[in-house]
Amino acid sequence: MNDLPSIRSFLSNYFPVFIGGIFASIFSLALAIPLFIDSYFRNLPLADSTKWSFLGGMALTLVIVHCNFMIARGRPSWVWPLVMVLGGCFLSVLPAIEYRPNKLIYSLSLLFPLLGLLLLNSKRHREMRSKLVEIRHQRESLIKAMKNTQRKPR
């Protein structure tokens, strides 16, 4: 009947990879920022390191949330700030091995950014972004058509 896919089929296809990318990004930040602060700013008092970890985590979490919101609204170019955040998490944690961090925390701090980058580059995530662009174009054309019908004098 209807050639448009249902919301249920869209979510069942693309929601796992979308939410997986979000969780991988959040876990990357949750592990990388404290490890970064603890490794490179060892002389910083505990209260200050906690404060800066919290503020840095909050700022980067807002970036991740905004980027994913814009991707969901059909703006696929907002994937690049996510790539930069995940790459920054990976590259900032990588040399911390010199400071002998906890092996599990260090391993997970390297694993989650790589997992997030893998999910962002997956075929399904790219398909989802292209479908969301199509939906955005349909929404814009519908809004334009509705504005044109409202402007016509009766």
C-alpha positions in Angstrom: 0.0 0.0 0.0 2.3 2.7 1.3 5.8 2.9 -0.2 7.1 4.8 2.9 8.7 2.6 5.5 7.0 2.5 8.9 8.7 3.9 11.9 8.8 0.5 13.5 10.9 -1.0 10.7 13.1 2.1 10.5 13.8 1.9 14.2 14.4 -1.9 14.2 16.9 -1.5 11.4 18.8 1.6 12.5 18.2 2.2 16.2 20.8 -0.3 17.5 23.6 1.1 15.6 22.6 4.7 16.4 22.3 4.1 20.1 25.4 2.0 20.1 27.4 4.9 18.6 26.0 7.2 21.4 26.9 4.7 24.1 30.3 4.1 22.7 30.9 7.9 22.7 29.7 8.4 26.2 31.7 5.5 27.6 34.8 6.8 25.7 34.4 10.1 27.5 33.7 8.5 30.9 36.9 6.5 30.7 39.2 8.8 28.7 38.8 12.1 30.6 39.6 10.9 34.1 42.5 8.8 32.7 43.8 11.8 30.8 43.6 14.1 33.8 45.1 11.5 36.2 48.0 10.7 33.8 49.0 14.1 32.5 48.1 16.3 35.5 49.5 14.2 38.4 50.3 17.2 40.6 46.8 18.6 40.4 44.9 18.4 43.6 42.1 15.8 43.7 39.4 18.5 44.0 40.7 20.3 40.9 41.2 17.2 38.9 37.6 16.1 39.7 36.3 19.5 38.8 38.1 19.6 35.5 37.1 16.0 34.7 33.5 16.9 35.4 33.5 20.1 33.3 35.3 18.6 30.4 33.0 15.6 30.4 29.9 17.8 30.5 31.2 20.0 27.7 32.1 17.0 25.4 28.8 15.2 26.3 26.9 18.3 25.1 28.9 18.1 21.9 28.0 14.4 21.4 24.3 15.0 22.2 24.1 18.0 19.8 25.9 16.1 17.0 23.6 13.1 17.4 20.6 15.3 17.4 21.7 17.0 14.2 22.3 13.6 12.6 18.8 12.5 13.6 17.5 15.7 12.0 19.1 14.7 8.7 22.4 16.6 8.8 25.0 13.9 8.2 28.0 16.3 8.2 27.6 16.5 12.0 29.3 13.1 12.2 32.7 14.8 11.8 32.7 16.4 15.2 31.9 13.0 16.7 34.8 11.5 14.8 37.0 14.2 16.2 35.9 13.6 19.7 36.4 9.9 19.5 39.7 10.3 17.8 40.8 12.8 20.4 39.8 10.4 23.2 41.8 7.6 21.5 44.8 9.8 20.8 44.9 11.4 24.3 44.7 8.0 26.0 47.2 6.2 23.8 50.4 7.7 25.3 49.1 7.3 28.9 50.6 3.8 28.9 53.8 5.4 30.1 52.2 6.3 33.4 51.2 2.7 34.1 47.4 3.1 34.4 45.1 0.3 35.4 45.2 -2.2 32.5 41.4 -2.7 32.3 40.7 1.0 32.3 43.4 1.7 29.8 42.2 -1.2 27.5 38.5 0.0 27.7 39.7 3.6 27.1 41.2 2.4 23.8 38.4 0.0 22.9 35.4 2.3 23.2 36.6 5.1 20.8 37.5 2.5 18.2 34.2 0.8 18.6 32.4 4.2 18.2 34.4 4.9 15.1 33.6 1.5 13.7 29.9 2.0 14.3 30.0 5.5 12.7 31.6 4.1 9.7 29.4 1.0 9.4 27.2 0.4 6.4 24.1 0.5 8.5 24.9 3.9 10.1 25.7 5.4 6.6 22.4 4.0 5.3 20.6 5.5 8.3 22.2 8.9 7.6 21.1 8.8 4.0 17.6 7.8 4.9 17.4 10.7 7.4 18.5 13.1 4.7 15.7 11.9 2.5 13.2 12.3 5.4 14.5 15.8 6.0 14.0 16.7 2.3 10.4 15.3 2.4 9.8 17.3 5.6 11.1 20.5 4.1 9.1 20.1 0.9 5.9 19.4 3.0 6.5 22.5 5.1 7.1 24.5 1.9 3.9 23.2 0.3 1.9 23.9 3.5 3.2 27.5 3.6 2.3 28.0 -0.1 -1.3 26.8 0.5 -1.7 29.1 3.5 -0.5 32.2 1.6 -2.9 31.8 -1.3 -5.9 34.2 -0.9 -9.3 32.6 -0.9 
